[in-house]
């Protein structure tokens, strides 16, 4: 579930731990805007939808905070393009 996604503000990233591996979505913050820079899913978790779970959970938290998104990360950009329910978050 996306409920497992946690923000780690000290490291500027959202994290999702699965089977002892950590998937991350790195970001930077500015007033009212979060810029996603890089998403990384370990090879051991590839093909299991972990990146999508991470993106969904991170975007849900972003929406709850009232932030807009700048998707510099190709994965996050692609996720938003494929899921119109998140497009209102685009800055």
N, C-alpha and C positions, 0 to 999 in steps of 0.2 A: 504494500500500500504506500501511497505517497505520504502517509502520516509518519513513515520512517525517515523521511528526509529532514535533516536538521541543518540549521544555519550555524556556521562557525565563524562569527564575525571577527575573531582574532586572526583567523587565517584567510578571511575574505573569500569564503567559499561555502557552498551548500554541499552536504555530504550524505551519502547513502551507503551503509555498510550491509553487505550481503555475503554470507558464507565466509566471513573473515577477510573479505576484500573491500576496499573503499573506492567508490565512484565519487567524483567531485565535479562541481561546476564553479569555476573561479569567477569572481566579479569585482567590480569597483563601484563605489557609491559616490554620488553627488546629490545635492539637494533635490529630492523628488524623483531621482532617476537611478536605476541600477543598470550597469553595463556588464553583460556576460561576455567574458573574454575567452574562456577555454573550458571545455568539458572533457573529462577523461574517465573511461570505463576500463578497468583491467581486462586483459585478454581472457582471463579465466571466467569472466562474466559475459563475454560477448555473445550476442544472439539471443539473449534472454529478456530483452526489453528493459534492462536496467537503466539505460540512458533515458528512455522515455519516462520511466517512473521518477527518475531524478529531476528531469525537466518539469514534469507535471507538479511534483511536490514543491519545487523551488518557485515556480510561477504562481502557485496557489498562495504561498507565503508573501510573495511580492504583491499580489493583488490585495491581500488582507492588509498590507501596510500602505496601500494607496500609491505605490510607486509606478513609474513608467519604465519600460524596458528598451534598452539599446542592445540588440543581439549581434554583437561582433563575432561571437562564436558561431561557426557554421552549423553546428549541431542544434543549438538553441534556435537559431534563425529558421532552420528547416523544420523543427518541431512546431514552431508557431505558424509557419506557412501551411503545414499539414493539418493543423487543429485550429479552425477559425474561432473557437471559443476563447482563445488567448490573444487574438489580434488586437483587441481593444487596449491591450497593455503597451502596444508599441508607441514609443515616444515620437 
